C-alpha cells in the first residue's frame, strides 16, 4: 500500500466513547463484545497513523448534550482531532442557545441528524421550526450530516437542501444503503441522487463500504466496486470523502481492511483524485481546524 505512505489522509468519520465512565454510554450495548470498550484517541492513533492519517473528524456517538463537551475536552488535549460533528436537535426550543454555546469552539463543525436515536429526518423536514434551525446552522457555516441513510432519508435530503440552499449537507455511509429491488423504486432513488448531484454543497462519505452477506464479509474490492462506482458517478471527484467509521467498522473488518478497499479504488484513479477523496474534499465540506504542522496540507 505504497501510496498510503505519501498521500495524507483526513478520516472524516470516527467515533469516541468510553463505557468505563461513571455515567456509562448509550451506545454501544454491553452485549456488543466487539465494540463495548474504550474508543479513545490513543487507541485510534496506533491503528491509523501507519495509513497516513493526519487528522480525524469525530462524529457523535451519543444523544447526550454534555457528551458534545466531553469530545471537545478530549480534542483539547489531542491535536489529531480536527473537528467534531456533534449532536443537537433542530426544532427544539433550546437549539439556538445550544448552537451558540458549541459553535463558540472552532472545532465544532456541524451536527448529525438522521436514522439514529429514534429520530426521523424525513418527518422533521416538514416542520417549519426544524427548517428554521437548520437555516441557523447554515448561516453559522456548519454542516448537517446524516445517519444511516435509506431511500426516505435521501428524499429528505432533497427537500432540506431545497429549503436551505446554502446548507452544507453530508450524506454518510451511502454504499451501505441497499437500493430498491423493483425498477420503479430504483429509478426513484436514482432520481433523488441525480437531484442531489446538482447541488454543490452536498457531499458524500464513501464509508461503511464493507457489508455482511450470508454471514461473511467479502474483502475484495471487486465485490464493492459497482456501488462505489454509482456514488462516484453521481457526485464526482470533488464531493466524496473518506471516513473509516472506526470503531463501528470493527463489526465488518479491522482498520487495514476497511482502508485497503477504498485505497485500492481511489489510487487506481490517480493521485489527484485520490488526494481529493482522502483529504482535499474534507476541507471544502468541514473547514476543519489545522492544529499540527503535519495538517498544513497543500
Number of C-alpha atoms within 10 A of each C-alpha: 10 8 14 18 13 11 18 22 28 28 25 30 24 24 23 20 25 16 18 11 9 7 8 12 19 14 16 19 11 14 8 11 10 13 20 18 15 14 18 15 21 10 11 18 15 9 14 20 15 11 21 17 22 25 27 26 25 27 25 23 23 20 17 15 13 11 18 22 16 13 24 22 11 14 18 12 10 14 18 24 28 28 27 28 27 27 21 22 20 22 18 11 11 11 18 16 10 13 21 13 12 18 17 9 13 14 24 27 27 27 23 23 21 23 17 16 13 6 13 16 22 19 12 18 20 13 11 11 15 20 19 16 19 26 20 19 26 19 13 15 17 23 25 23 23 23 21 16 22 18 20 15 20 20 20 21 28 18 17 22 20 13 15 18 15 17 25 23 27 24 23 28 21 22 24 17 15 11 15 15 8 8 9 10 13 13 13 14 18 18 13 18 20 15 13 23 20 11 18 15 18 24 25 28 25 24 25 23 25 23 19 10 8 6 7 9 14 15 16 13 17 10 13 18 15 12 18 18 13 14 18 16 12 19 20 16 18 17 24 29 28 26 28 27 23 23 24 16 21 15 16 18 17 13 18 14 16 22 19 16 19 25 21 15 17 18 20 11 11 10 14 13 18 25 19 21 27 26 25 22 22 25 16 15 23 23 17 22 19 19 15 14 8 12 19 10 12 6
